[in-house]
Amino acid sequence: MPRSRIQGVEIDLHAQPVSGLSLYASASYLSTKVEEFVGVNLFGLIEDFAGQTLP
């Protein structure tokens, strides 16, 4: 299991400026990073994945 760092934020907004009209908006941001992991890549070779982002 790779040691990783995952940080993020999410926001949801709701407004009803007039009766019968509702506005919704949302946004999210996610930052990921593998801190320590040595494994096998797609070509079958051993690779150090430290510093790469998670898919």
C-alpha positions as CSV (number, residue, x, y, z in Angstrom):
1,M,0.0,0.0,0.0
2,P,1.6,3.3,-1.0
3,R,2.1,6.0,1.6
4,S,0.2,9.0,0.1
5,R,-1.0,12.6,0.9
6,I,-4.5,13.6,-0.1
7,Q,-5.8,17.1,0.5
8,G,-8.9,18.8,-0.8
9,V,-11.7,21.2,-0.4
10,E,-15.3,21.2,-1.5
11,I,-17.9,24.0,-1.6
12,D,-21.7,24.1,-2.3
13,L,-23.7,27.2,-2.8
14,H,-27.5,27.7,-2.9
15,A,-29.3,31.0,-3.6
16,Q,-32.9,31.8,-4.0
17,P,-32.9,35.4,-5.4
18,V,-36.7,35.4,-6.1
19,S,-39.6,33.1,-5.3
20,G,-39.6,30.2,-7.7
21,L,-35.9,30.5,-8.8
22,S,-33.2,28.4,-7.0
23,L,-29.6,28.6,-8.1
24,Y,-27.1,25.9,-7.1
25,A,-23.3,25.7,-7.7
26,S,-20.6,23.5,-6.4
27,A,-16.8,23.1,-6.9
28,S,-14.1,20.8,-5.6
29,Y,-10.3,20.6,-5.6
30,L,-8.2,17.6,-4.9
31,S,-4.4,17.4,-4.6
32,T,-2.8,14.0,-4.3
33,K,0.8,12.8,-4.1
34,V,2.5,9.4,-3.5
35,E,5.1,9.9,-0.8
36,E,6.7,6.5,-0.8
37,F,6.0,3.4,-3.0
38,V,8.1,1.1,-5.1
39,G,6.2,-1.2,-7.4
40,V,5.9,-2.6,-10.9
41,N,4.8,-0.3,-13.8
42,L,2.8,-1.2,-16.9
43,F,5.9,-2.6,-18.6
44,G,6.7,-5.0,-15.8
45,L,9.7,-3.0,-14.6
46,I,10.3,-2.0,-10.9
47,E,9.7,1.8,-10.5
48,D,9.8,4.3,-7.7
49,F,6.4,6.1,-7.8
50,A,7.3,8.7,-5.1
51,G,6.3,12.2,-6.1
52,Q,3.7,11.1,-8.6
53,T,0.0,12.0,-8.4
54,L,-2.6,9.4,-7.7
55,P,-4.9,8.5,-10.6
